[in-house]
Amino acid sequence: MKDFTQRISELAQAYLHQALALGLAPTDDEFVSWVDAQPLASRPDLYHNGWAHCWATELPSFQEWVLTARGLSLPEYLVRRLSEKEYLRWVDMYGTPTLSR
């Protein structure tokens, strides 16, 4: 049996891959709001690269931002795939209901 952290890691990857599997493409507004939420020093490079590059490189925070903006949050994804005990353990371990820290 897989250990808990390995299982969570695989589920988090599956969650992020939904963005591609569902054929989602970020809107310009989603890109701008995501970039504006990033550290100030990294924003010029992100804007220079554009959303297509950031999306193609599968940046986890960008994928999660778009999925969440579309109503597909990580907690909702995990609550459907984990037992209540496992879900509460996940919240307790990571202290946050998102992939971002």
C-alpha positions in Angstrom: 0.0 0.0 0.0 1.2 3.5 -0.9 2.1 5.7 2.0 -0.1 8.7 2.6 2.2 11.4 1.3 2.8 9.5 -1.9 -0.9 9.1 -2.4 -1.5 12.8 -1.8 1.2 13.7 -4.2 -0.3 11.5 -6.9 -3.7 13.0 -6.3 -2.3 16.5 -6.4 -0.7 15.7 -9.8 -3.9 14.2 -11.1 -5.8 17.4 -9.9 -3.4 19.6 -11.9 -3.6 17.4 -15.0 -7.3 18.1 -15.1 -6.5 21.5 -16.6 -5.0 19.8 -19.6 -7.4 16.9 -19.7 -10.4 19.2 -19.7 -8.8 21.3 -22.5 -8.9 24.4 -20.4 -7.1 27.5 -21.7 -6.6 30.4 -19.3 -8.1 33.7 -20.1 -6.2 36.9 -20.2 -7.9 38.0 -17.0 -6.9 34.8 -15.3 -3.3 35.2 -16.4 -3.1 38.8 -15.2 -4.7 38.0 -11.8 -2.3 35.1 -11.4 0.8 37.2 -12.3 -0.4 39.9 -9.9 -0.5 37.4 -7.1 3.1 36.4 -7.7 6.2 37.9 -6.0 6.9 41.4 -7.5 10.4 40.4 -8.7 9.0 37.6 -10.9 6.2 39.5 -12.5 8.1 41.1 -15.4 9.4 37.8 -16.6 6.0 36.2 -16.3 4.4 39.0 -18.4 7.2 38.8 -20.9 6.8 35.0 -21.3 3.0 35.3 -21.6 0.3 33.0 -20.6 0.9 30.5 -23.4 4.5 29.8 -22.3 3.5 29.6 -18.6 0.7 27.3 -19.4 2.8 25.1 -21.7 5.5 24.7 -19.0 2.7 23.5 -16.7 3.5 25.8 -13.8 1.6 24.2 -10.9 0.5 27.5 -9.3 -0.9 28.7 -12.7 -2.7 25.5 -13.3 -4.2 25.6 -9.8 -5.1 29.2 -10.2 -7.1 28.5 -13.4 -8.7 25.4 -12.0 -9.8 27.3 -8.8 -11.1 30.2 -10.9 -13.2 27.7 -12.8 -14.7 26.3 -9.6 -12.5 23.2 -9.4 -10.6 23.6 -6.1 -8.1 21.1 -4.7 -10.1 20.6 -1.5 -13.2 19.7 -3.5 -11.2 17.3 -5.6 -9.6 15.6 -2.6 -12.8 15.4 -0.6 -14.3 13.3 -3.4 -11.3 11.0 -3.4 -10.2 10.6 0.2 -12.0 9.3 3.2 -13.0 11.9 5.8 -10.1 10.7 8.0 -7.6 11.0 5.2 -8.9 14.4 4.2 -8.6 15.8 7.7 -5.1 14.3 7.9 -4.3 16.2 4.7 -5.6 19.5 6.1 -3.7 18.9 9.3 -0.4 18.0 7.5 -0.3 20.8 5.0 -2.2 23.4 7.0 -3.7 24.8 3.9 -6.4 23.8 1.4 -4.2 24.7 -1.6 -1.0 23.5 -3.2 0.6 26.9 -2.7 2.4 27.6 0.5 
